[in-house]
Amino acid sequence: MKATSPAQCSTVASFLAQGYSLHQIEAKTGLGKSTIGRINRELEAIVQQISTGILDMAIYATNFINNIISNPVSPQTVWNVLKEEMY
């Protein structure tokens, strides 16, 4: 199985956020539905952890995210995105 690049994950995340279906994303990216579904489940897990307060600090969210993706993010990046999304 070929690894999914961070750029591909970002593209899929963007399409999911825009409301595209798995089938539409598959057609646009060439990735399989199972790969797209896995990325979607990972993103939903992150959102759930944050929204339930389990990951209430950016550092914890960063650690959780960095355990899932291969291209690490910084706590500042996570904080900026959370701040942007909450306001």
All heavy atoms as an XYZ file, in Angstrom:
666
protein
N       0.843     -1.176      0.000
C       0.000      0.000      0.000
C       0.889      1.241      0.000
O       1.807      1.350      0.788
C      -0.908     -0.021      1.226
C      -1.700      1.237      1.384
S      -2.924      1.292      2.715
C      -2.314      0.300      3.995
N       0.613      2.175     -0.884
C       1.359      3.412     -1.009
C       0.901      4.392      0.071
O      -0.292      4.548      0.314
C       1.110      3.979     -2.400
C       1.948      5.166     -2.758
C       1.688      5.551     -4.213
C       2.190      6.928     -4.489
N       1.809      7.386     -5.804
N       1.852      5.058      0.723
C       1.523      6.018      1.774
C       0.847      7.255      1.178
O       1.154      7.669      0.059
C       2.783      6.427      2.509
N      -0.062      7.805      1.929
C      -0.760      9.017      1.510
C       0.075     10.216      1.941
O       0.434     10.340      3.104
C      -2.154      9.090      2.155
O      -2.836      7.866      1.908
C      -2.960     10.230      1.587
N       0.385     11.096      1.016
C       1.228     12.250      1.323
C       0.442     13.290      2.123
O      -0.800     13.343      2.046
C       1.758     12.885      0.042
O       0.731     13.607     -0.614
N       1.132     14.138      2.861
C       0.456     15.221      3.585
C      -0.337     16.131      2.641
O      -1.416     16.597      2.992
C       1.603     15.977      4.254
C       2.678     14.956      4.421
C       2.550     14.064      3.213
N       0.194     16.346      1.446
C      -0.517     17.189      0.473
C      -1.839     16.540      0.058
O      -2.856     17.228     -0.068
C       0.357     17.432     -0.748
N      -1.819     15.219     -0.137
C      -3.054     14.514     -0.490
C      -4.059     14.579      0.659
O      -5.248     14.799      0.429
C      -2.759     13.055     -0.842
C      -2.043     12.880     -2.156
C      -1.598     11.450     -2.378
O      -1.037     10.819     -1.483
N      -1.852     10.941     -3.581
N      -3.567     14.397      1.888
C      -4.461     14.486      3.054
C      -5.075     15.870      3.148
O      -6.268     16.010      3.422
C      -3.696     14.163      4.335
S      -3.227     12.450      4.500
N      -4.270     16.879      2.906
C      -4.760     18.259      2.956
C      -5.806     18.511      1.875
O      -6.830     19.152      2.124
C      -3.583     19.219      2.780
O      -4.018     20.547      2.794
N      -5.561     17.989      0.681
C      -6.519     18.140     -0.412
C      -7.842     17.463     -0.074
O      -8.912     18.044     -0.265
C      -5.941     17.555     -1.716
O      -4.735     18.253     -2.033
C      -6.919     17.670     -2.867
N      -7.757     16.243      0.451
C      -8.968     15.512      0.834
C      -9.706     16.269      1.928
O     -10.928     16.428      1.870
C      -8.630     14.074      1.286
C      -9.840     13.401      1.927
C      -8.135     13.257      0.107
N      -8.982     16.762      2.926
C      -9.605     17.520      4.020
C     -10.327     18.752      3.490
O     -11.440     19.072      3.914
C      -8.556     17.916      5.044
N      -9.708     19.411      2.529
C     -10.321     20.594      1.924
C     -11.615     20.234      1.188
O     -12.639     20.907      1.346
C      -9.334     21.245      0.960
O      -9.917     22.341      0.307
N     -11.578     19.164      0.406
C     -12.779     18.732     -0.319
C     -13.879     18.304      0.654
O     -15.059     18.604      0.445
C     -12.468     17.597     -1.289
C     -11.752     18.027     -2.543
C     -10.727     17.258     -3.069
C     -12.101     19.190     -3.211
C     -10.070     17.629     -4.233
C     -11.451     19.581     -4.379
C     -10.429     18.799     -4.886
N     -13.500     17.608      1.723
C     -14.494     17.191      2.720
C     -15.137     18.409      3.371
O     -16.352     18.446      3.576
C     -13.845     16.293      3.781
C     -13.459     14.891      3.323
C     -12.558     14.223      4.349
C     -14.707     14.049      3.073
N     -14.316     19.409      3.690
C     -14.835     20.627      4.311
C     -15.785     21.373      3.384
O     -16.706     22.047      3.841
C     -13.677     21.533      4.722
N     -15.579     21.221      2.075
C     -16.441     21.878      1.094
C     -17.705     21.070      0.805
O     -18.550     21.504      0.037
C     -15.670     22.098     -0.203
C     -14.534     23.091     -0.071
C     -13.718     23.175     -1.337
O     -14.260     23.255     -2.439
N     -12.406     23.147     -1.196
N     -17.814     19.886      1.407
C     -19.022     19.089      1.262
C     -19.033     18.103      0.108
O     -20.077     17.555     -0.228
N     -17.880     17.852     -0.494
C     -17.816     16.876     -1.581
C     -18.062     15.466     -1.027
O     -17.684     15.159      0.098
C     -16.447     16.903     -2.261
C     -16.230     18.095     -3.173
C     -15.781     19.300     -2.670
C     -16.462     17.993     -4.538
C     -15.564     20.393     -3.497
C     -16.245     19.069     -5.377
C     -15.801     20.269     -4.851
O     -15.592     21.339     -5.675
N     -18.651     14.602     -1.829
C     -18.868     13.213     -1.431
C     -17.579     12.421     -1.631
O     -16.659     12.867     -2.325
C     -19.975     12.590     -2.287
O     -19.520     12.409     -3.622
N     -17.521     11.229     -1.025
C     -16.353     10.370     -1.199
C     -16.140     10.053     -2.677
O     -15.008     10.042     -3.165
C     -16.501      9.077     -0.397
C     -16.559      9.198      1.121
C     -16.646      7.821      1.758
C     -15.378      9.960      1.664
N     -17.236      9.802     -3.394
C     -17.145      9.479     -4.816
C     -16.569     10.662     -5.598
O     -15.724     10.477     -6.492
C     -18.528      9.093     -5.353
C     -18.514      8.718     -6.798
N     -17.975      7.521     -7.243
C     -18.944      9.383     -7.904
C     -18.088      7.478     -8.561
N     -18.673      8.592     -8.983
N     -17.010     11.873     -5.294
C     -16.501     13.052     -5.990
C     -15.020     13.266     -5.700
O     -14.242     13.592     -6.600
C     -17.295     14.295     -5.574
C     -18.716     14.315     -6.079
C     -19.521     15.443     -5.455
O     -19.456     15.671     -4.254
N     -20.290     16.143     -6.291
N     -14.629     13.065     -4.433
C     -13.221     13.240     -4.055
C     -12.367     12.180     -4.734
O     -11.260     12.468     -5.196
C     -13.058     13.211     -2.523
C     -13.826     14.385     -1.895
C     -11.586     13.265     -2.132
C     -13.938     14.323     -0.386
N     -12.893     10.963     -4.801
C     -12.173      9.881     -5.482
C     -11.903     10.263     -6.938
O     -10.794     10.082     -7.451
C     -12.995      8.594     -5.419
C     -12.346      7.429     -6.121
C     -13.232      6.189     -6.129
O     -14.467      6.327     -6.165
O     -12.669      5.094     -6.114
N     -12.907     10.812     -7.598
C     -12.758     11.196     -9.006
C     -11.754     12.342     -9.171
O     -10.991     12.369    -10.139
C     -14.122     11.605     -9.578
N     -11.734     13.270     -8.232
C     -10.849     14.424     -8.337
C      -9.400     14.114     -7.962
O      -8.489     14.723     -8.503
C     -11.365     15.569     -7.458
C     -12.631     16.211     -7.981
C     -13.047     17.356     -7.081
C     -14.239     18.078     -7.615
N     -13.975     18.863     -8.820
N      -9.207     13.190     -7.004
C      -7.858     12.951     -6.488
C      -7.211     11.661     -6.982
O      -5.994     11.530     -6.922
C      -7.864     12.888     -4.948
O      -8.659     11.773     -4.537
C      -8.384     14.182     -4.347
N      -8.034     10.716     -7.398
C      -7.501      9.420     -7.795
C      -7.240      8.492     -6.621
O      -6.784      7.366     -6.795
N      -7.536      8.957     -5.411
C      -7.380      8.117     -4.221
C      -8.599      7.213     -4.094
O      -9.693      7.565     -4.533
C      -7.263      8.983     -2.963
C      -6.025      9.868     -2.865
C      -6.145     10.812     -1.680
C      -4.772      9.026     -2.749
N      -8.426      6.070     -3.458
C      -9.535      5.149     -3.253
C     -10.489      5.636     -2.177
O     -10.124      6.429     -1.306
N     -11.732      5.145     -2.257
C     -12.730      5.532     -1.262
C     -12.316      5.139      0.146
O     -12.594      5.854      1.103
C     -14.088      4.913     -1.593
C     -14.792      5.576     -2.735
C     -16.181      4.991     -2.908
C     -16.501      4.910     -4.375
N     -17.702      4.152     -4.645
N     -11.631      4.002      0.293
C     -11.209      3.572      1.628
C     -10.156      4.522      2.207
O     -10.186      4.834      3.393
C     -10.691      2.138      1.608
O      -9.559      2.038      0.776
N      -9.262      5.018      1.373
C      -8.256      5.983      1.826
C      -8.922      7.290      2.219
O      -8.610      7.871      3.264
C      -7.211      6.236      0.718
O      -6.586      4.999      0.392
C      -6.175      7.256      1.149
N      -9.852      7.741      1.406
C     -10.574      8.978      1.698
C     -11.388      8.806      2.979
O     -11.413      9.695      3.837
C     -11.469      9.375      0.506
C     -10.593      9.670     -0.713
C     -12.348     10.571      0.853
C     -11.343      9.700     -2.026
N     -12.015      7.656      3.131
C     -12.784      7.378      4.344
C     -11.912      7.356      5.585
O     -12.298      7.850      6.643
N     -10.702      6.795      5.462
C      -9.764      6.767      6.590
C      -9.358      8.173      6.987
O      -9.355      8.526      8.175
C      -8.523      5.949      6.239
C      -7.492      5.909      7.363
C      -6.221      5.181      6.957
N      -5.656      5.591      5.683
C      -4.925      6.694      5.488
N      -4.683      7.510      6.491
N      -4.439      6.963      4.299
N      -9.041      9.007      6.017
C      -8.674     10.396      6.300
C      -9.843     11.103      6.976
O      -9.666     11.829      7.960
C      -8.240     11.126      5.009
C      -6.949     10.510      4.476
C      -8.078     12.624      5.253
C      -6.583     10.951      3.067
N     -11.043     10.874      6.478
C     -12.235     11.482      7.055
C     -12.420     11.049      8.511
O     -12.705     11.876      9.378
C     -13.467     11.126      6.224
C     -14.698     11.871      6.653
O     -14.631     13.029      7.045
N     -15.836     11.211      6.592
N     -12.246      9.758      8.792
C     -12.397      9.256     10.171
C     -11.342      9.869     11.089
O     -11.641     10.225     12.233
C     -12.296      7.731     10.197
C     -13.540      7.034      9.688
C     -13.493      5.536      9.922
N     -12.318      4.877      9.352
C     -12.190      4.520      8.076
N     -13.176      4.733      7.226
N     -11.090      3.926      7.651
N     -10.120     10.017     10.596
C      -9.061     10.617     11.402
C      -9.376     12.076     11.716
O      -9.191     12.529     12.853
C      -7.711     10.497     10.694
C      -7.199      9.073     10.636
C      -5.985      8.894      9.741
O      -5.590      9.849      9.032
O      -5.436      7.778      9.738
N      -9.876     12.796     10.728
C     -10.251     14.193     10.947
C     -11.412     14.303     11.925
O     -11.417     15.171     12.805
C     -10.612     14.862      9.618
C      -9.467     15.065      8.644
C     -10.002     15.517      7.296
C      -8.458     16.054      9.189
N     -12.406     13.425     11.773
C     -13.546     13.434     12.693
C     -13.110     13.134     14.118
O     -13.623     13.721     15.070
C     -14.605     12.429     12.243
C     -15.370     12.874     11.014
C     -16.315     11.816     10.478
O     -16.242     10.648     10.915
O     -17.121     12.169      9.609
N     -12.130     12.239     14.275
C     -11.613     11.914     15.615
C     -10.956     13.136     16.243
O     -11.148     13.412     17.430
C     -10.630     10.756     15.533
N     -10.204     13.874     15.451
C      -9.556     15.081     15.959
C     -10.602     16.107     16.379
O     -10.538     16.679     17.471
C      -8.599     15.677     14.902
C      -7.417     14.732     14.681
C      -8.113     17.060     15.325
C      -6.579     15.070     13.465
N     -11.586     16.340     15.524
C     -12.646     17.305     15.824
C     -13.404     16.885     17.078
O     -13.693     17.711     17.953
C     -13.597     17.472     14.622
C     -14.833     18.267     14.996
C     -12.858     18.117     13.461
N     -13.715     15.602     17.203
C     -14.441     15.116     18.372
C     -13.616     15.307     19.638
O     -14.139     15.739     20.665
C     -14.803     13.646     18.210
C     -15.600     13.124     19.390
C     -15.955     11.654     19.230
O     -15.453     10.986     18.338
N     -16.815     11.170     20.097
N     -12.330     14.999     19.573
C     -11.462     15.174     20.733
C     -11.424     16.644     21.163
O     -11.441     16.946     22.351
C     -10.045     14.698     20.413
C      -9.918     13.231     20.127
C      -9.909     12.409     21.380
O      -9.329     12.796     22.373
N     -10.553     11.274     21.351
N     -11.395     17.539     20.214
C     -11.347     18.960     20.526
C     -12.701     19.445     21.033
O     -12.788     20.135     22.047
C     -10.891     19.777     19.300
C      -9.424     19.451     18.980
C     -11.067     21.276     19.540
C      -8.946     19.963     17.648
N     -13.778     19.073     20.349
C     -15.108     19.577     20.709
C     -15.607     19.050     22.048
O     -16.403     19.696     22.711
C     -16.116     19.274     19.606
O     -16.299     17.891     19.478
N     -15.155     17.873     22.464
C     -15.567     17.339     23.760
C     -14.679     17.829     24.890
O     -14.921     17.516     26.048
C     -15.555     15.799     23.762
O     -14.247     15.344     23.455
C     -16.558     15.247     22.782
N     -13.656     18.597     24.556
C     -12.787     19.156     25.576
C     -11.642     18.249     25.974
O     -10.844     18.601     26.837
N     -11.548     17.075     25.389
C     -10.453     16.174     25.722
C      -9.130     16.796     25.296
O      -8.135     16.708     26.003
C     -10.651     14.792     25.067
C     -11.878     14.116     25.690
C      -9.413     13.926     25.213
C     -12.304     12.847     24.996
N      -9.129     17.439     24.158
C      -7.937     18.142     23.684
C      -8.174     19.636     23.819
O      -8.322     20.355     22.846
C      -7.640     17.778     22.224
C      -7.340     16.323     21.942
C      -7.139     16.093     20.458
C      -6.112     15.882     22.704
N      -8.243     20.110     25.057
C      -8.588     21.505     25.275
C      -7.406     22.452     25.142
O      -7.572     23.647     25.123
C      -9.261     21.692     26.631
C      -8.396     21.212     27.781
O      -7.378     20.574     27.529
O      -8.753     21.488     28.930
N      -6.226     21.918     25.030
C      -5.065     22.778     24.857
C      -4.399     22.438     23.523
O      -4.359     21.283     23.107
C      -4.088     22.587     26.015
C      -4.670     22.996     27.353
S      -3.548     22.713     28.716
C      -2.182     23.767     28.298
N      -3.865     23.446     22.885
C      -3.255     23.259     21.565
C      -2.123     22.235     21.589
O      -1.949     21.477     20.632
C      -2.751     24.589     21.021
N      -1.384     22.167     22.675
C      -0.261     21.221     22.737
C      -0.761     19.784     22.697
O      -0.171     18.933     22.042
C       0.637     21.472     23.971
C       1.927     20.661     23.874
C      -0.073     21.155     25.258
C       2.911     21.201     22.933
N      -1.875     19.502     23.381
C      -2.435     18.153     23.362
C      -2.998     17.823     21.979
O      -2.846     16.709     21.486
C      -3.515     17.991     24.428
C      -2.996     18.148     25.829
C      -3.591     19.028     26.708
C      -1.893     17.425     26.266
C      -3.104     19.184     28.002
C      -1.399     17.576     27.552
C      -2.011     18.457     28.415
O      -1.529     18.599     29.673
N      -3.659     18.800     21.383
C      -4.185     18.597     20.037
C      -3.044     18.352     19.051
O      -3.131     17.485     18.187
C      -5.008     19.804     19.604
N      -1.957     19.094     19.215
C      -0.793     18.928     18.349
C      -0.222     17.523     18.468
O       0.069     16.875     17.461
C       0.294     19.966     18.695
O      -0.263     21.269     18.571
C       1.500     19.823     17.788
N      -0.066     17.044     19.682
C       0.460     15.691     19.891
C      -0.458     14.650     19.260
O       0.003     13.696     18.636
C       0.640     15.404     21.381
C       1.775     16.198     21.969
O       2.687     16.622     21.274
N       1.725     16.424     23.268
N      -1.763     14.825     19.436
C      -2.727     13.893     18.863
C      -2.630     13.899     17.340
O      -2.560     12.850     16.705
C      -4.135     14.271     19.322
C      -5.193     13.304     18.907
C      -5.406     12.139     19.627
C      -5.990     13.551     17.804
C      -6.387     11.235     19.242
C      -6.967     12.664     17.415
C      -7.170     11.502     18.141
N      -2.590     15.082     16.744
C      -2.507     15.213     15.284
C      -1.205     14.621     14.764
O      -1.187     13.896     13.769
C      -2.648     16.687     14.859
C      -4.070     17.181     15.158
C      -2.294     16.881     13.389
C      -4.229     18.680     15.098
N      -0.105     14.910     15.438
C       1.200     14.431     14.975
C       1.348     12.923     15.081
O       2.208     12.339     14.423
C       2.337     15.142     15.709
C       2.514     16.572     15.234
O       2.082     16.931     14.145
N       3.115     17.385     16.052
N       0.518     12.270     15.887
C       0.517     10.814     15.937
C      -0.205     10.207     14.740
O      -0.067      9.026     14.466
C      -0.127     10.311     17.230
C       0.788     10.467     18.410
O       1.998     10.378     18.280
N       0.214     10.714     19.566
N      -0.985     11.014     14.045
C      -1.781     10.527     12.923
C      -1.123     10.843     11.579
O      -1.102     10.015     10.684
C      -3.204     11.135     12.968
C      -3.944     10.613     14.186
C      -3.975     10.828     11.702
C      -5.283     11.258     14.394
N      -0.588     12.042     11.454
C      -0.053     12.455     10.157
C       1.465     12.353     10.134
O       2.119     12.358     11.177
C      -0.497     13.884      9.778
C       0.060     14.919     10.767
C      -1.997     13.973      9.683
C      -0.206     16.348     10.371
N       2.036     12.272      8.944
C       3.479     12.104      8.816
C       4.233     13.424      8.772
O       5.423     13.467      9.018
C       3.798     11.290      7.566
O       3.279     11.949      6.431
N       3.561     14.511      8.464
C       4.197     15.819      8.392
C       3.789     16.616      9.628
O       2.685     17.134      9.693
C       3.762     16.529      7.104
C       4.567     17.764      6.822
O       5.614     17.984      7.416
N       4.076     18.587      5.915
N       4.661     16.713     10.646
C       4.259     17.313     11.919
C       3.853     18.776     11.806
O       4.343     19.518     10.956
C       5.497     17.169     12.797
C       6.558     16.577     11.983
C       6.038     16.296     10.622
N       2.948     19.160     12.689
C       2.510     20.551     12.796
C       2.961     21.094     14.147
O       3.234     20.333     15.071
C       0.979     20.688     12.655
C       0.511     20.261     11.289
C       0.256     19.916     13.736
N       3.018     22.406     14.257
C       3.443     23.026     15.513
C       2.215     23.396     16.346
O       1.122     23.592     15.805
C       4.258     24.284     15.231
O       3.411     25.316     14.755
N       2.390     23.520     17.665
C       1.276     23.955     18.510
C       0.719     25.316     18.079
O      -0.476     25.557     18.161
C       1.882     24.023     19.909
C       3.020     23.063     19.867
C       3.553     23.147     18.462
N       1.593     26.196     17.604
C       1.131     27.516     17.165
C       0.197     27.399     15.966
O      -0.819     28.082     15.894
C       2.319     28.416     16.812
C       1.911     29.842     16.484
C       1.267     30.547     17.660
O       1.799     30.536     18.755
N       0.113     31.161     17.454
N       0.517     26.518     15.043
C      -0.346     26.293     13.878
C      -1.703     25.777     14.320
O      -2.747     26.265     13.859
C       0.306     25.288     12.912
O       1.563     25.808     12.483
C      -0.581     25.018     11.714
N      -1.712     24.814     15.233
C      -2.969     24.274     15.741
C      -3.760     25.363     16.439
O      -4.965     25.513     16.227
C      -2.709     23.073     16.688
C      -3.996     22.626     17.348
C      -2.072     21.930     15.923
N      -3.099     26.152     17.270
C      -3.777     27.238     17.988
C      -4.395     28.225     17.003
O      -5.538     28.643     17.172
C      -2.801     27.953     18.920
C      -3.381     29.206     19.501
C      -3.043     30.490     19.209
C      -4.449     29.301     20.447
N      -3.821     31.373     19.909
C      -4.693     30.656     20.686
C      -5.224     28.362     21.114
C      -5.676     31.107     21.561
C      -6.198     28.814     21.992
C      -6.408     30.168     22.208
N      -3.655     28.598     15.964
C      -4.165     29.547     14.974
C      -5.410     29.008     14.283
O      -6.387     29.746     14.087
C      -3.091     29.883     13.939
C      -1.958     30.689     14.522
O      -2.073     31.282     15.594
N      -0.830     30.697     13.833
N      -5.395     27.738     13.915
C      -6.545     27.141     13.238
C      -7.739     27.055     14.184
O      -8.870     27.390     13.815
C      -6.188     25.749     12.668
C      -7.426     25.029     12.169
C      -5.162     25.883     11.559
N      -7.507     26.628     15.426
C      -8.596     26.538     16.394
C      -9.200     27.918     16.651
O     -10.423     28.073     16.700
C      -8.098     25.933     17.707
C      -7.741     24.455     17.679
C      -7.093     24.064     19.001
C      -8.959     23.616     17.401
N      -8.346     28.899     16.809
C      -8.815     30.265     17.050
C      -9.649     30.768     15.876
O     -10.693     31.376     16.048
C      -7.591     31.160     17.289
C      -7.900     32.561     17.707
C      -6.598     33.244     18.085
C      -6.625     34.665     17.644
N      -5.367     35.355     17.842
N      -9.165     30.494     14.671
C      -9.862     30.895     13.455
C     -11.242     30.233     13.357
O     -12.220     30.873     12.994
C      -9.012     30.474     12.259
C      -9.229     31.242     10.995
C      -8.217     30.804      9.961
O      -7.120     31.388      9.923
O      -8.536     29.884      9.192
N     -11.306     28.947     13.681
C     -12.553     28.202     13.578
C     -13.564     28.544     14.657
O     -14.760     28.417     14.466
C     -12.269     26.690     13.612
C     -11.555     26.178     12.394
C     -12.328     26.369     11.111
O     -13.552     26.122     11.097
O     -11.732     26.778     10.111
N     -13.072     28.979     15.815
C     -13.982     29.245     16.937
C     -14.530     30.665     16.926
O     -15.467     30.958     17.634
C     -13.281     28.951     18.251
C     -12.970     27.491     18.417
S     -12.258     27.226     20.031
C     -12.408     25.455     20.152
N     -13.942     31.543     16.164
C     -14.391     32.949     16.158
C     -14.825     33.407     14.819
O     -14.673     32.969     13.828
C     -13.299     33.865     16.691
C     -12.915     33.539     18.096
C     -11.730     32.894     18.391
C     -13.769     33.852     19.143
C     -11.377     32.592     19.686
C     -13.422     33.544     20.453
C     -12.228     32.917     20.706
O     -11.884     32.621     21.994
